[in-house]
Amino acid sequence: MRKNDKKRDNQIRLGLTAVCEHALNAYPGFAWITHIVDYDLYPKSLRIVCIFDTETQLRQCSQNGDKAALLELIKCTLAKDGIEFKNINQHVSFDTETACEQQHKGNWALRLNERKHSASLH
């Protein structure tokens, strides 16, 4: 990773940490947040994944408008560091602990790697 890539990755990580701290208190079932990026294809390759505990909690988040609020929080937080998106929906996805457990036996590294690979095909 190049020096500029490390700096940008740190900015993303710090911004998402702030988002996570807020989301843990604001959105029932929110568990954690992560990002995947290929800096050779940055910023197009940046993917942010918001993880909820269950499918039901994720569905409720969407139904009561919290999903839109969380997207806006991510967008505004990262924009403070000059990381901006034309369409935030193309860069943020949502997942659940239960889905990972069912489909990948709880192996998030494998699940996220598959996501990274499928995202780079688009």
Backbone as CSV, one residue per row, in Angstrom:
resi,resn,N_x,N_y,N_z,CA_x,CA_y,CA_z,C_x,C_y,C_z
1,MET,0.846,-1.178,0.000,0.000,0.000,0.000,0.892,1.243,0.000
2,ARG,0.571,2.167,-0.870,1.335,3.417,-0.952,1.025,4.315,0.249
3,LYS,1.916,5.261,0.491,1.766,6.161,1.638,0.433,6.914,1.593
4,ASN,0.064,7.422,0.424,-1.218,8.132,0.302,-2.399,7.207,0.550
5,ASP,-2.256,5.937,0.119,-3.325,4.968,0.353,-3.495,4.710,1.842
6,LYS,-2.384,4.596,2.553,-2.443,4.374,4.004,-3.116,5.548,4.706
7,LYS,-2.775,6.745,4.261,-3.367,7.943,4.854,-4.875,7.977,4.603
8,ARG,-5.274,7.699,3.376,-6.701,7.707,3.050,-7.422,6.597,3.805
9,ASP,-6.817,5.415,3.895,-7.443,4.310,4.612,-7.638,4.669,6.081
10,ASN,-6.674,5.342,6.663,-6.791,5.779,8.047,-7.930,6.792,8.207
11,GLN,-8.066,7.707,7.243,-9.164,8.671,7.286,-10.514,7.952,7.230
12,ILE,-10.615,6.990,6.329,-11.859,6.228,6.203,-12.144,5.489,7.507
13,ARG,-11.127,4.821,8.029,-11.288,4.045,9.266,-11.729,4.934,10.426
14,LEU,-11.098,6.089,10.586,-11.470,6.998,11.676,-12.888,7.532,11.499
15,GLY,-13.242,7.880,10.284,-14.604,8.355,10.013,-15.640,7.287,10.303
16,LEU,-15.355,6.066,9.868,-16.308,4.980,10.103,-16.376,4.589,11.567
17,THR,-15.296,4.777,12.301,-15.321,4.533,13.748,-16.285,5.509,14.420
18,ALA,-16.242,6.767,14.003,-17.167,7.769,14.555,-18.613,7.410,14.205
19,VAL,-18.839,6.984,12.966,-20.177,6.560,12.553,-20.635,5.390,13.414
20,CYS,-19.756,4.422,13.613,-20.081,3.224,14.395,-20.474,3.583,15.825
21,GLU,-19.707,4.443,16.454,-19.998,4.830,17.834,-21.379,5.456,17.949
22,HIS,-21.725,6.291,16.983,-23.054,6.914,16.990,-24.133,5.862,16.712
23,ALA,-23.906,5.037,15.691,-24.912,4.068,15.254,-25.221,3.021,16.322
24,LEU,-24.214,2.644,17.102,-24.438,1.652,18.158,-25.495,2.124,19.155
25,ASN,-25.554,3.424,19.386,-26.530,3.987,20.324,-27.833,4.401,19.655
26,ALA,-27.787,4.662,18.352,-28.950,5.241,17.674,-29.826,4.231,16.940
27,TYR,-29.266,3.117,16.496,-30.001,2.204,15.628,-30.052,0.804,16.243
28,PRO,-31.210,0.387,16.716,-31.333,-0.927,17.342,-30.860,-2.053,16.416
29,GLY,-29.991,-2.888,16.943,-29.488,-4.020,16.186,-28.222,-3.747,15.404
30,PHE,-27.845,-2.469,15.301,-26.601,-2.166,14.599,-25.452,-2.791,15.380
31,ALA,-24.557,-3.483,14.672,-23.465,-4.186,15.351,-22.096,-3.589,15.050
32,TRP,-21.795,-3.353,13.769,-20.487,-2.818,13.398,-20.481,-2.377,11.945
33,ILE,-19.371,-1.766,11.542,-19.226,-1.249,10.181,-17.799,-1.527,9.718
34,THR,-17.652,-1.765,8.439,-16.321,-2.001,7.885,-16.275,-1.458,6.465
35,HIS,-15.084,-1.492,5.889,-14.960,-1.072,4.502,-14.006,-1.991,3.753
36,ILE,-14.188,-2.013,2.452,-13.376,-2.793,1.535,-12.972,-1.829,0.425
37,VAL,-11.713,-1.856,0.043,-11.291,-0.953,-1.029,-10.083,-1.518,-1.752
38,ASP,-10.051,-1.307,-3.043,-8.884,-1.600,-3.870,-8.358,-0.234,-4.299
39,TYR,-7.229,0.180,-3.742,-6.754,1.537,-3.999,-6.284,1.758,-5.425
40,ASP,-6.094,0.693,-6.185,-5.798,0.867,-7.607,-7.035,1.326,-8.364
41,LEU,-8.207,1.104,-7.784,-9.478,1.487,-8.408,-10.261,2.484,-7.569
42,TYR,-9.583,3.137,-6.636,-10.219,4.101,-5.743,-10.557,5.367,-6.530
43,PRO,-11.682,6.008,-6.292,-12.687,5.795,-5.245,-13.816,4.849,-5.662
44,LYS,-13.837,4.473,-6.938,-14.914,3.603,-7.428,-15.045,2.307,-6.633
45,SER,-13.916,1.776,-6.147,-13.929,0.476,-5.481,-14.317,0.515,-4.004
46,LEU,-14.447,1.692,-3.417,-14.756,1.782,-1.991,-16.150,1.230,-1.701
47,ARG,-16.193,0.237,-0.826,-17.441,-0.361,-0.372,-17.470,-0.317,1.147
48,ILE,-18.578,0.154,1.676,-18.787,0.217,3.116,-19.912,-0.743,3.438
49,VAL,-19.720,-1.548,4.473,-20.726,-2.546,4.846,-21.157,-2.284,6.284
50,CYS,-22.454,-2.058,6.464,-23.047,-1.872,7.787,-23.672,-3.195,8.211
51,ILE,-23.255,-3.670,9.377,-23.702,-4.973,9.852,-24.698,-4.807,11.003
52,PHE,-25.827,-5.487,10.863,-26.826,-5.557,11.923,-26.830,-6.975,12.471
53,ASP,-27.404,-7.161,13.645,-27.451,-8.490,14.243,-28.348,-9.439,13.463
54,THR,-29.581,-9.008,13.170,-30.553,-9.899,12.534,-31.202,-9.245,11.319
55,GLU,-31.813,-10.072,10.487,-32.554,-9.589,9.317,-33.739,-8.721,9.758
56,THR,-34.395,-9.114,10.828,-35.535,-8.352,11.336,-35.112,-6.946,11.743
57,GLN,-34.004,-6.828,12.438,-33.522,-5.506,12.852,-33.127,-4.659,11.646
58,LEU,-32.510,-5.272,10.649,-32.152,-4.539,9.436,-33.407,-4.070,8.706
59,ARG,-34.404,-4.925,8.613,-35.666,-4.568,7.962,-36.347,-3.413,8.711
60,GLN,-36.355,-3.471,10.043,-36.952,-2.389,10.836,-36.199,-1.082,10.625
61,CYS,-34.897,-1.169,10.517,-34.075,0.024,10.279,-34.486,0.698,8.970
62,SER,-34.722,-0.111,7.988,-35.124,0.408,6.683,-36.530,0.990,6.733
63,GLN,-37.428,0.299,7.390,-38.834,0.716,7.439,-39.045,2.008,8.206
64,ASN,-38.265,2.241,9.248,-38.502,3.443,10.056,-37.626,4.632,9.665
65,GLY,-36.908,4.503,8.553,-36.123,5.622,8.044,-34.709,5.716,8.580
66,ASP,-34.345,4.818,9.480,-32.997,4.867,10.044,-31.918,4.527,9.016
67,LYS,-32.255,3.707,8.040,-31.283,3.346,7.014,-30.852,4.590,6.227
68,ALA,-31.815,5.411,5.860,-31.509,6.658,5.144,-30.688,7.590,6.027
69,ALA,-31.023,7.648,7.301,-30.274,8.499,8.232,-28.840,7.993,8.385
70,LEU,-28.657,6.689,8.425,-27.324,6.111,8.546,-26.501,6.392,7.285
71,LEU,-27.116,6.288,6.124,-26.421,6.622,4.871,-25.977,8.085,4.868
72,GLU,-26.851,8.948,5.323,-26.527,10.381,5.375,-25.399,10.644,6.371
73,LEU,-25.421,9.953,7.495,-24.355,10.096,8.490,-23.006,9.671,7.903
74,ILE,-22.983,8.559,7.207,-21.748,8.092,6.572,-21.265,9.117,5.554
75,LYS,-22.167,9.564,4.712,-21.829,10.531,3.666,-21.249,11.823,4.260
76,CYS,-21.914,12.370,5.246,-21.466,13.636,5.853,-20.169,13.466,6.639
77,THR,-20.027,12.364,7.348,-18.825,12.133,8.151,-17.602,12.002,7.253
78,LEU,-17.710,11.231,6.186,-16.557,11.047,5.298,-16.271,12.292,4.457
79,ALA,-17.313,13.060,4.157,-17.131,14.290,3.386,-16.238,15.286,4.130
80,LYS,-16.271,15.242,5.462,-15.420,16.139,6.261,-13.940,15.911,5.972
81,ASP,-13.594,14.686,5.534,-12.210,14.364,5.195,-11.981,14.358,3.693
82,GLY,-12.921,14.927,2.937,-12.762,15.014,1.492,-13.101,13.740,0.745
83,ILE,-13.768,12.815,1.402,-14.173,11.563,0.757,-15.646,11.710,0.411
84,GLU,-15.914,11.978,-0.862,-17.274,12.270,-1.273,-17.773,11.258,-2.294
85,PHE,-19.085,11.093,-2.328,-19.728,10.122,-3.201,-20.744,10.813,-4.093
86,LYS,-20.798,10.420,-5.354,-21.863,10.904,-6.227,-23.177,10.252,-5.827
87,ASN,-23.120,8.943,-5.560,-24.312,8.201,-5.141,-23.905,7.253,-4.018
88,ILE,-24.197,7.637,-2.802,-23.793,6.868,-1.619,-24.333,5.439,-1.666
89,ASN,-25.486,5.237,-2.285,-26.087,3.898,-2.349,-25.239,2.902,-3.137
90,GLN,-24.384,3.382,-4.018,-23.514,2.501,-4.783,-22.310,2.043,-3.966
91,HIS,-22.075,2.673,-2.840,-20.886,2.376,-2.042,-21.192,1.755,-0.684
92,VAL,-22.435,1.793,-0.263,-22.792,1.270,1.058,-23.789,0.130,0.887
93,SER,-23.512,-0.959,1.579,-24.450,-2.077,1.603,-24.696,-2.475,3.051
94,PHE,-25.678,-3.313,3.242,-26.078,-3.738,4.576,-26.073,-5.260,4.633
95,ASP,-25.725,-5.790,5.780,-25.649,-7.230,5.958,-25.993,-7.533,7.405
96,THR,-26.061,-8.836,7.725,-26.388,-9.226,9.096,-25.497,-10.355,9.578
97,GLU,-25.351,-10.395,10.884,-24.609,-11.483,11.521,-25.274,-12.823,11.221
98,THR,-26.602,-12.848,11.254,-27.298,-14.115,11.020,-27.089,-14.621,9.596
99,ALA,-27.090,-13.737,8.617,-26.863,-14.151,7.226,-25.451,-14.709,7.058
100,CYS,-24.474,-14.065,7.672,-23.103,-14.560,7.593,-22.990,-15.932,8.255
101,GLU,-23.639,-16.078,9.370,-23.601,-17.363,10.076,-24.217,-18.468,9.215
102,GLN,-25.349,-18.178,8.598,-26.042,-19.170,7.779,-25.298,-19.497,6.487
103,GLN,-24.732,-18.487,5.841,-24.149,-18.681,4.523,-22.642,-18.933,4.525
104,HIS,-21.937,-18.437,5.555,-20.481,-18.566,5.593,-19.976,-19.075,6.936
105,LYS,-20.860,-19.669,7.712,-20.498,-20.216,9.028,-19.783,-19.185,9.911
106,GLY,-20.207,-17.934,9.776,-19.651,-16.865,10.601,-18.298,-16.343,10.152
107,ASN,-17.822,-16.766,8.995,-16.506,-16.354,8.493,-16.638,-15.044,7.709
108,TRP,-16.494,-13.932,8.433,-16.640,-12.617,7.808,-15.537,-12.340,6.797
109,ALA,-14.339,-12.821,7.017,-13.250,-12.592,6.060,-13.619,-13.183,4.703
110,LEU,-14.141,-14.387,4.703,-14.562,-15.028,3.457,-15.726,-14.272,2.824
111,ARG,-16.700,-13.916,3.634,-17.884,-13.216,3.121,-17.505,-11.867,2.504
112,LEU,-16.680,-11.107,3.196,-16.282,-9.797,2.685,-15.376,-9.919,1.465
113,ASN,-14.535,-10.942,1.428,-13.681,-11.162,0.266,-14.531,-11.467,-0.971
114,GLU,-15.585,-12.249,-0.799,-16.490,-12.521,-1.911,-17.185,-11.243,-2.364
115,ARG,-17.553,-10.402,-1.431,-18.168,-9.112,-1.746,-17.211,-8.235,-2.540
116,LYS,-15.952,-8.216,-2.097,-14.937,-7.414,-2.768,-14.762,-7.893,-4.197
117,HIS,-14.710,-9.208,-4.376,-14.538,-9.761,-5.705,-15.734,-9.454,-6.598
118,SER,-16.937,-9.627,-6.088,-18.124,-9.371,-6.908,-18.261,-7.878,-7.216
119,ALA,-17.842,-7.012,-6.288,-17.902,-5.566,-6.535,-16.921,-5.155,-7.621
120,SER,-15.759,-5.794,-7.681,-14.764,-5.417,-8.682,-15.162,-5.879,-10.072
121,LEU,-16.138,-6.792,-10.172,-16.619,-7.234,-11.471,-17.580,-6.244,-12.105
122,HIS,-18.107,-5.321,-11.306,-19.088,-4.342,-11.813,-18.427,-3.071,-12.241
